[in-house]
Each structure stands twice: as structure tokens, then as C-alpha cells.
Amino acid sequence: MTDLLTTIERAFHYRGDVTVHLKNGTNVVGYIFNRDPQKEALTLFLANASTPQEFAYQQIERIEFTGEDTAAGKSWKEWQEKKTAN
């Protein structure tokens, strides 16, 4: 479970879609926008749905980082420089 918790934390901070492989064989793709360690659940905006969906940690087999991290290679400094240039 420790590996899964570490992956969930990394996935929460990832700025792209992930694929969550559930123990029942289902795969869901979406953006993790919340995780609640006390409830042991995470919430995704699914790629093919308009409402978020919650999944218990116990349901999750593994998580893959499958979407592009939209902020990869971008920094706060670059953003500030671009903003002040305008």
C-alpha cells in the first residue's frame, strides 16, 4: 500500500491525465484533482465524463502517467518574465 500511496501523491501533483487501473479490470483516464488520505479516496475528472468520480484506494491496482504533463519544462520564472514582457 505504501507504493500506491506514493504514486497517488505523485499523480495528484502531476499536471496531466493518468490511467487508473482498478482491481475489477476497469481502466479510467482522467485528471486527479483531489486525494483524501483520511477517506482513503481520490477524485478524478474523467476524460469522458462531465462530473468528477471518486475511487477508494482499495479499488486501485495501479496508476500510470499516460497524459502529457502540460506544465513540463515550464517554470515560475519563465511565466513571470513572459507576464512582465506584455
N, C-alpha and C positions, 0 to 999 in steps of 0.2 A: 504493500500500500504506500510505502514511503516514496518509491519511484513514481507512482501515479500522482501523488501529491506534489512532487517536484515538477512533473510535467504539466499538471494543471496550473501551477503558479506561472511557469514559463509561458504557457498558452494564453493565460489571462493578459500578460504583458505584450504578447505578440500582436502586431497590428495588421493581421491578415486572417484569412479563413483557415480553419483547421478541420480535419476529418476526425470525428469521434466514432470509434468502433465500439459498439455496445456488445455486451456478453450474449445477447439474444441473436447476434448475427447481423443486426441492422447497423448501417453506417449513416451518420448525419454530418452534413457540411454546414459550417456557419462560423460566426464570429463570437467568441466568448467575451461577453461584456460584464459578467459578474460571476463570482465564485464565493460561496459562503461556507467556510470551514466548520462553523457551528452546526449548520444544517446538513453539512456534507453533500452539497449540491452545487452545480454550476448552471448558468443560464446562457443560452446561445440565441443569437438572431440567426435563424436558419436561412440558407441561401434561397430556398424555395417556399418560404412562408412569410406572412406579414406580421406574425406575433412571435415573441420570444418563447422558447421552450426550456423547461428546467429538467435536468437529469441528475439523479442521485449518483454520488461517486461509486456506489456499489454496482451500478448498472454498466460502468465503463470498463472496457477491456484495455483499450489503449487510445492514445491521441497522436495523430500525425499532423505535422505542419505542412499543409498542402497548398495554401494560397500564398500569393506574393505579400511580403511584409511591405505595406505601402509607404512606410517611413524609413525603409532600409537605406543606409548611406546618407541620410539627411540629418542635419544637426540643428540644434537650437541656434547656434552661432550663424549658420547659413541663413536660417529663417529671419533672424534679426537684421542681418546685412541686406537681405532682399527687401524687407519691410522698410528700412530706412532709405533705401535707394529710390523708392517710389514717392 
